[in-house]
Amino acid sequence: MKNKAVRLALAGFLGTAVLGAGIATPIALQNINKTSEAVTTTDTTSYVSVGELWDSGNKSFNSDNLDILYKYLTGNASASYDNVASQASSTTTAANIRSKTLSSGSGYSAKSSSQDVIVTLGGLKWEVVYLSNDTDGEPVLTLW
C-alpha cells in the first residue's frame, strides 16, 4: 500500500528554490508575486512548529512530522490523512486552522487556539495558510 501525503502548494518567491532542491515531484508549486508578507516573527508563543517534513536521505516525507502536522490541522490527537482529507472538503483558512486547540502528547507540543502552524520544508520555514481540495477531491495544503 502506498503512503498518502497531503499535497503542498508553496506560495511565494521561494517556491522555485524548493523546486531546485529536487523535491518537486510530490509538491504542487504555485508562484505568486508577493514578497512582502513573509513570516518574520521570533515570538514563538504565536505559533507551533512542525519539524522538517522532507527526509532528504530517504527522498520522502518524514511520517512522524507529517502526523504532527495532521494533528495541528485538525485539532485531533489521533488525526490521519483521512481526517485532513475530510476537513479539506470544506475549505479551511489559516484562521480556521489557528482556532484549533490540541493538548500536548507524544512527539508534539500543545497548540492553543491563537497559534499559527509553521512547518519546515527543505530547511525553510513556511506558514500554513489554506487547506482545500483539488479537482480530484484530494487535499492540498497551501504554505506561505
Order of alpha helices (4+ residues) and beta strands (2+ residues): beta-alpha-beta-beta-beta-beta-alpha-alpha-beta-alpha-beta-beta-beta
